[in-house]
């Protein structure tokens, strides 16, 4: 992935956090790249009752090859600018996996 070195990823106790910019109501579910230090992810799901957050967590989990239960929104529940925590991994591992997306 281009500009992966600009991505805001950091270690936290028990895992790693990545900044995410969400585009809801898109034509498809896809990781689009890096935008302003955040991983840009699109989902076809509407941002209603947390559905888009769950869809983004599933897209991120699938892209990283981890279980969906290991990916959770840690900041920005109602904002398009969010942080997702991935449990059980390091920031270095997360960055390495995202380079392959």
ZICOR-V704001 format. One record per backbone hydrogen bond with DSSP energy under -1.0 kcal/mol. CO is the residue of the C=O (numbers start at 1). NH is the residue of the N-H. If there is no record, write none. Layout:
# ZICOR-V704001
co:nh
CO:NH
CO:NH
This chain:
# ZICOR-V704001
co:nh
3:6
4:7
7:9
8:19
10:17
12:15
14:88
15:12
16:86
17:10
18:84
19:39
20:82
21:41
23:43
30:42
33:40
35:38
37:8
38:35
39:21
40:32
40:33
41:23
42:30
43:26
45:25
46:48
48:51
50:54
51:55
52:56
53:57
54:58
55:59
56:60
57:61
58:62
59:63
60:64
61:65
61:66
67:70
68:71
70:87
72:85
75:83
76:79
80:22
82:20
83:74
83:75
84:18
85:72
86:16
90:94
91:95
92:96
93:97
94:98
95:99
